[in-house]
Amino acid sequence: MPRLTVVVITRNEIRNIGNCLRSVAFADEVVVVDSGSTDGTVDAARAAGAKVIVAPDWPGFGPQKNRALDAATGDWVFSIDADEQVSAALAESIRLAIHSGKYNAYTINRRSNYCGQYMAHSGWYPDRVVRLFRRDAGRFSDDIVHERVVAKGGVGRLEGDLLHDSMPHFESVIDKLDRYSTAGAVALMNKGVKGSLAKALGHGWWAFMRTYVVKLGFLDGRLGLALAISNAEGTYYRYMKLWLLQRKGAFGPE
């Protein structure tokens, strides 16, 4: 039977890491790359049997995941975030896929939690992402945020859901809006994209319409509306920060 390595990157994930690692206990190896946790995440991961690598610098999501990939020894790799859990149905699909070896990589459905509700629409489900791949046939893109697996050859599809505890409460919504919009602004600037107030307003408006109308967010009820507003805010902040970064060289306090 081919060996499976699970790779995880962490920073201050003590609230999530236990449930995450328990959900992938079927793996032959777990590699955790931590970027300077101070809350006990490293000790908890080691206690769960993971091979932990501490890398205090932060090169971005893609490069950090490639560090974990470079430390993997399994024939297959499954990438999971600390705030995600593999469902029983998905675990069985992973076992079957590795055994058959029909494809070099596989996509999965990710079901995400927004303020206590797993969303069924809003562009959040089915949120198909490549997470399982042959180690010699895939690598993560070098994007500092919104990285993806780039795999060679055919891509199959797994049954079962990856449960994503993305924004379980409103404080986590605010925190992610700030962190991800900052990283997104830097990524856009590095790609040569120009920011403006008009772009911030326009992209923010379209993010709301896409989430709530095009992606049927209204079917998710009141929290569907809240999520559409959050997406609009995050997009608006990303382009505002880009504009201010290019206008003044910084968007933080003087």
Disulfide bonds with the S-S distance in Angstrom:
none
